[in-house]
Amino acid sequence: MNNVIIDLTVDKEDNGIRIDKYIAENNEDLTRTYIQKLIQEGRILVHDKQVKSNYKVSEGDVITINVPPPADLNIEAEDIPLDIIYEDSDFVIINKPKGMVVHPAAGHYTGTLVNGLLYHCKDDLSGINGVMRPGIVHRIDMNTTGVIVVCKNDKSHQCIAEQLKVHSITRKYNAICYNSFKDLEGAVDAPIGRHPVDRKKMSINQKNGKRAVTHYKVLENLNNKYAHIECTLETGRTHQIRVHMASINHPLLGDDVYGPDKNTFHLVGQALHARVLGFIHPTTNNYVEFEAPLPDYFNDLLDKLRK
């Protein structure tokens, strides 16, 4: 099992942030305590030089993180049925079901999308993100359903990752939220960062957050209490739609983190579906777009709310 090498380049908006905090906010799989340990071991370099945990990053800093393989950890291939929308030699498009974790992490080493991909694709997965996340370019939350792309080689991974970085990928989500809308279209432009108190949550964070923009369109107001909306991501921050919609008094139904405590419809997680994903194909250079139909639970919920 090889070490995982992660390279980060600091943007202007991150000037002056401590390096351990910067890395933690840009890589959810590494805790701040673990990052400090890596720094002490000389495994984190800035321009190929060792730094201390209190080093403050500057625009243009190139950070190299050398993560050793986890001890005695073997990610097993599992024969898990996958809903494959499209597949070629560069990538596979999956319609992820509710409740499935994308890749192994603490508490979830089996039953993940990666376990299923290792069985389906064998060795045909990009290795850029290491043994824990082969082929994974982006993620959607465990209880968010819908379309996700997985890369089969490093060339396609780098191509699609670059499109994600510059926000040129098309990503449209359907959601059901509380409260009807007066304005049928709008946008939320508010920076998102770690919650200042609860580090497991994200929040609107004017001081330390990164720019986040969500465009929304009302597809249907439902009984003056709910709404079915389409959200288009201009950026892609963690929990972006969930945080943004909650911030304008339209939390998603079933969201037990950012929504109300009550769960009237006994949902398992938020009513959020990644419906459309579009990008430039890494080999043909043509724009391609894929769509995952609304899941049954989502359509059933819409029917209930209409009545």
C-alpha positions in Angstrom: 0.0 0.0 0.0 1.6 3.3 -1.1 1.7 6.7 0.5 -0.8 9.2 -0.7 0.6 12.4 -2.1 -1.7 15.5 -2.0 -0.8 18.8 -3.6 -2.6 22.0 -2.7 -2.0 25.5 -4.1 -3.1 28.4 -2.0 -5.5 31.0 -3.4 -5.6 34.7 -2.6 -8.7 34.3 -0.4 -6.7 32.0 2.0 -3.8 34.4 2.7 -2.8 34.4 6.4 -4.6 31.2 7.5 -2.6 28.7 9.6 -1.4 25.8 7.5 -2.9 23.1 9.7 -6.3 24.9 9.5 -6.0 25.5 5.8 -5.3 21.8 5.1 -8.1 20.7 7.3 -10.6 22.9 5.5 -9.4 21.7 2.1 -9.3 18.0 2.9 -12.1 16.6 5.0 -10.4 13.3 5.4 -7.5 14.8 7.5 -8.2 16.0 11.0 -6.4 19.0 12.3 -4.7 16.9 15.0 -3.5 14.4 12.4 -2.2 17.2 10.2 -0.2 18.6 13.0 1.3 15.1 13.5 2.2 15.0 9.8 3.9 18.4 10.1 5.9 17.3 13.1 7.0 14.2 11.1 8.2 16.4 8.2 5.5 15.0 5.9 4.0 18.4 4.9 6.2 20.7 2.9 5.7 24.2 1.5 7.8 24.7 -1.7 9.6 21.5 -0.7 10.6 23.0 2.7 9.4 21.9 6.2 7.3 24.4 8.2 5.7 24.5 11.6 2.0 24.2 12.5 1.7 27.9 13.0 3.0 28.8 9.6 0.6 31.1 7.8 0.0 30.3 4.1 0.3 32.9 1.3 -1.1 33.1 -2.2 0.8 30.8 -4.5 2.2 28.5 -1.8 2.5 24.9 -3.1 1.8 22.5 -0.2 2.8 18.9 -0.6 1.2 16.4 1.9 2.7 12.9 2.2 0.1 10.7 3.9 1.4 7.3 5.0 -0.9 4.3 4.4 -3.2 3.4 7.3 -1.9 0.4 9.2 -3.5 -3.0 8.6 -6.2 -1.5 6.4 -7.4 -3.4 3.4 -10.3 -2.1 1.4 -12.2 -5.1 0.0 -14.0 -5.4 -3.3 -17.6 -6.2 -2.8 -20.3 -7.4 -5.2 -22.6 -4.5 -4.6 -25.2 -3.8 -7.3 -24.5 -0.4 -9.0 -26.9 1.7 -11.0 -24.7 2.5 -14.0 -25.9 5.3 -16.2 -22.9 5.3 -18.6 -19.5 3.8 -18.8 -16.5 4.0 -21.2 -12.7 3.6 -20.9 -12.3 6.9 -19.1 -15.1 7.0 -16.5 -18.3 5.5 -15.2 -21.4 7.5 -14.2 -23.2 6.1 -11.2 -26.7 6.9 -9.9 -25.9 6.6 -6.1 -28.7 5.5 -3.8 -29.7 7.0 -0.5 -27.7 5.7 2.4 -24.6 4.7 0.5 -21.3 6.3 1.6 -19.1 7.2 -1.3 -15.7 6.1 0.0 -14.3 4.3 3.1 -13.7 6.4 6.2 -13.8 5.9 9.9 -16.9 3.8 10.7 -17.6 3.0 7.1 -15.1 0.5 5.6 -17.6 -1.8 3.9 -20.7 -1.2 1.7 -19.4 2.0 0.2 -19.5 3.0 -3.5 -15.7 2.4 -3.6 -16.1 -1.2 -2.4 -18.6 -1.8 -5.2 -16.4 -0.1 -7.8 -13.4 -2.2 -6.9 -15.4 -5.3 -7.7 -16.9 -3.8 -10.9 -13.9 -2.0 -12.3 -11.1 -4.3 -10.9 -7.8 -2.3 -11.4 -9.3 0.2 -13.8 -9.6 3.1 -11.4 -7.5 6.2 -11.1 -5.0 6.2 -8.3 -4.6 9.9 -7.7 -6.6 10.0 -4.5 -5.0 6.8 -3.0 -6.2 3.5 -1.7 -9.2 4.9 0.2 -10.6 6.9 -2.7 -9.7 5.2 -6.0 -11.4 7.0 -8.9 -13.2 9.4 -6.7 -13.1 13.0 -8.1 -16.0 14.5 -6.1 -18.5 13.3 -3.5 -22.2 13.6 -2.6 -23.5 13.2 1.0 -24.5 9.7 2.2 -28.2 10.6 2.1 -28.1 12.6 -1.1 -29.0 10.5 -4.1 -28.0 10.9 -7.7 -25.3 11.2 -10.4 -21.6 10.9 -9.6 -18.6 10.4 -11.9 -15.8 8.0 -11.1 -12.6 8.1 -13.2 -10.8 5.0 -14.5 -7.4 6.5 -15.2 -5.3 9.4 -14.0 -5.6 11.4 -17.2 -9.4 11.6 -17.0 -9.2 12.2 -13.2 -6.9 15.2 -13.7 -9.1 16.6 -16.6 -12.4 16.4 -14.6 -10.8 17.6 -11.4 -9.5 20.7 -13.2 -13.0 21.4 -14.5 -14.3 21.1 -10.9 -11.6 23.5 -9.7 -12.6 26.2 -12.1 -16.3 25.6 -11.6 -17.0 24.8 -15.3 -18.9 21.6 -14.6 -22.8 21.6 -14.8 -24.3 20.3 -11.6 -28.1 20.6 -11.1 -29.9 19.2 -8.0 -33.6 18.8 -7.2 -34.6 19.5 -3.6 -37.7 19.7 -1.5 -37.6 22.4 1.1 -39.8 24.1 3.7 -41.8 27.2 3.0 -43.1 28.4 -0.4 -41.3 31.1 -2.4 -42.5 34.5 -3.5 -39.7 35.0 -6.0 -39.5 32.0 -8.4 -35.8 32.4 -9.1 -32.8 33.7 -7.1 -29.3 33.1 -5.9 -27.5 32.8 -2.6 -24.0 34.2 -2.7 -22.5 33.6 0.8 -19.2 32.2 1.9 -19.2 28.7 3.5 -16.7 27.5 6.1 -16.5 25.3 9.2 -19.0 26.2 11.9 -17.1 28.2 14.6 -18.4 25.9 17.4 -19.5 22.6 15.9 -16.7 21.5 13.6 -18.8 18.7 12.1 -21.1 21.3 10.5 -20.6 24.0 7.9 -22.0 27.5 8.1 -22.1 30.9 6.5 -18.7 32.2 7.5 -17.9 35.7 6.4 -14.4 35.7 8.0 -13.0 32.3 7.1 -15.4 30.9 4.6 -14.9 30.4 0.9 -17.1 32.0 -1.8 -20.1 29.8 -2.5 -22.9 30.5 -5.0 -26.1 28.6 -5.4 -28.7 29.5 -8.1 -32.2 28.2 -7.4 -35.4 28.0 -9.4 -38.8 27.1 -8.0 -40.3 24.2 -9.9 -43.5 24.0 -7.8 -44.8 25.6 -4.6 -46.6 23.0 -2.6 -49.6 23.9 -0.3 -47.9 27.2 0.8 -45.7 25.1 3.2 -43.1 23.5 1.0 -41.4 23.9 -2.4 -39.8 21.7 -5.1 -36.8 23.5 -6.4 -33.9 23.1 -8.8 -30.5 24.2 -7.5 -27.5 24.9 -9.8 -24.1 25.0 -8.3 -21.7 27.7 -9.4 -19.3 26.5 -6.7 -19.1 23.2 -4.9 -18.5 23.6 -1.1 -19.3 20.9 1.4 -23.1 20.9 2.2 -23.5 24.0 0.0 -27.1 23.6 -0.9 -28.2 22.5 2.6 -26.4 25.4 4.2 -27.5 28.0 1.7 -31.2 27.1 1.6 -31.3 26.9 5.4 -29.8 30.4 5.6 -32.7 31.9 3.6 -35.4 30.0 5.7 -35.9 27.2 3.3 -34.1 24.2 5.0 -34.4 20.9 3.2 -37.0 18.4 4.3 -35.4 15.6 6.3 -32.1 17.5 7.0 -31.3 16.6 10.6 -28.2 18.8 10.6 -29.4 22.2 9.2 -33.2 21.7 9.4 -35.8 21.7 12.2 -35.8 18.9 14.7 -39.2 17.7 13.6 -39.3 15.1 10.8 -42.9 15.0 9.8 -42.5 12.6 6.9 -40.0 10.3 8.6 -37.4 10.8 6.0 -33.9 9.3 6.2 -31.8 12.3 5.5 -32.4 15.4 3.3 -34.6 15.4 0.2 -31.8 16.2 -2.2 -31.0 14.6 -5.5 -28.1 15.2 -7.8 -30.0 15.1 -11.1 -27.7 16.4 -13.8 -23.9 16.3 -14.3 -22.2 17.7 -17.4 -18.5 18.3 -18.3 -16.0 18.1 -21.2 -15.1 14.6 -22.0 -11.4 14.0 -21.3 -10.7 12.1 -24.6 -13.2 13.5 -27.1 -13.2 17.1 -25.8 -16.9 17.2 -26.4 -19.4 18.3 -23.8 -21.3 15.4 -22.3 -24.2 15.5 -19.9 -25.9 12.8 -17.8 -29.1 12.7 -15.8 -30.3 10.5 -13.0 -34.2 10.3 -12.7 -35.8 11.3 -9.5 -35.8 8.4 -7.0 -39.1 6.8 -5.9 -39.1 8.2 -2.4 -38.7 11.7 -3.9 -41.7 11.3 -6.3 -43.8 9.7 -3.5 -43.0 12.7 -1.3 -44.0 15.1 -4.0 -47.3 13.3 -4.4 -48.0 13.5 -0.6 -47.2 17.2 -0.5 -49.5 18.0 -3.5 -52.4 16.4 -1.7 
